[in-house]
Amino acid sequence: MTLSGIAGIVLTIGMAVDANVIIFERIREELLVGKNLRQAIADGFSNSYSAIIDANVTTLLTAAVLAYFGLGPVKGFAIVLIIGVICSMITAIFVTRMMIDWWVEKGKNLTFSNSFSESALNNFNIDFIGKRRIAYVFSTVLILVGLVSIFTRGFDMGVDFKGGFSYNVQFAGGENITSDKLKDGLKEVFGSSPVVKQVDTENTFNITTSYLINEKGDDVMTKVSTALHQGISKMTGSDVSLEKFLDSDSPNDVIHITSATQVGPTIAEDLKKSSWYAGTFALLIIFLYILMRFSKWQYSLGAIIALAHDALMLLSAFSLLHGFLPFSLEMDQAFIAALLTVLGYSINDTVIIFDRIREFIGLHVSEDQDVVINKAINTTLSRTLITSFTTVIVVIMLLLFGGASIKGFAFAIFVGIVFGTYSSVFIAAPIIHEFSNKDKSKLA
């Protein structure tokens, strides 16, 4: 039950909500064309299946690749997501249908819209294809600025990726300790300034150092802990013994370590390699599945470009903003979990829009391609806004009320959901238009 596992649960809940929104939106559309309630429900479910199955199977295949190649947090995320996707497909397709049919068969009325949703979330007529070049310029500028920052400022690399020793140290209530004092006080014993961050728990600081990271032996952790004890004792004038300092069960009025973690450089390198392999093969699987389902490479290209766009936007945000926000934007296992969650949301959103584009291309053969793609995006826009809004509300709650350790994760999800929704509409769908044959008869 790690942060990565919880991220998998969050994505599962989001996909389950999304599947039900797709169904209810489709039933509402069937009702608007004049069908009776029973027929609208039957047709709504029937016409929703392809979008739901495509979106979930894409995520399932990606999760399988991550489970095979991933290590640690990546594998945990993937396994939870596989279980969640299977469960959410069963509940969306079978359980929801069973409950609605049971309700209607009892002779009770069931509505799928109200005055607000009928007026505010319907009848969109936005020219997304006409505005695509503005979106291209906007995204290109942001990504270029982000790449400059990545190659100049870099990232706040966590211990998971650079290797090192991470300690949570609790100080006595009367101690006047700050992050800057700890950095300066420990620089002498460690040879360089450690990374020090205040933890939400009262008078507790997280201290991360790469001291002796390349030294081998069973007693390396003990040596680093001893050096930490010496540095803190000298800085604070404390006479606490090494034994009490290392005991996590020591009283709160005694300076002591509450938790300690060692991540060797080999483990950190393995994490980076496994993340790279998993991501590469996941993108390949997505490309091939979408090519198989939609029979056109333009759909696959649009999905991959949108995913690369979202990943670059998130990386750029973490490089540009680290050190400027009141919480940590560290590149660690939580960031991996957030990135995977964001890409899962993005591909889910993209495939649903693609499914409607494919449907409309077959229905509106005589119309221009840009008109058809605009119609497809506009008819799925209410579903996109509802799903994204509900997810963003949860993430904002985490940002406002979550602990310090989870705020970086929540910020990554927030940025990813915003740009993932944007890329599905302004990047993925327009890419189909750019590379498709404009002759509608041949395209159909």
Secondary structure as UniProt FT lines:
FT   HELIX           3..32
FT   TURN            33..34
FT   HELIX           37..69
FT   HELIX           73..90
FT   HELIX           91..95
FT   HELIX           96..105
FT   TURN            106..107
FT   HELIX           115..120
FT   TURN            128..131
FT   HELIX           132..152
FT   STRAND          156..157
FT   HELIX           159..162
FT   STRAND          164..170
FT   TURN            173..174
FT   HELIX           179..190
FT   STRAND          195..198
FT   TURN            202..203
FT   STRAND          204..209
FT   TURN            211..214
FT   TURN            218..219
FT   HELIX           220..236
FT   HELIX           242..246
FT   TURN            248..249
FT   TURN            252..253
FT   STRAND          256..263
FT   HELIX           265..294
FT   HELIX           297..321
FT   TURN            322..324
FT   STRAND          330..331
FT   HELIX           333..363
FT   TURN            365..366
FT   HELIX           369..401
FT   HELIX           404..423
FT   HELIX           424..428
FT   HELIX           429..435
FT   HELIX           440..443
//
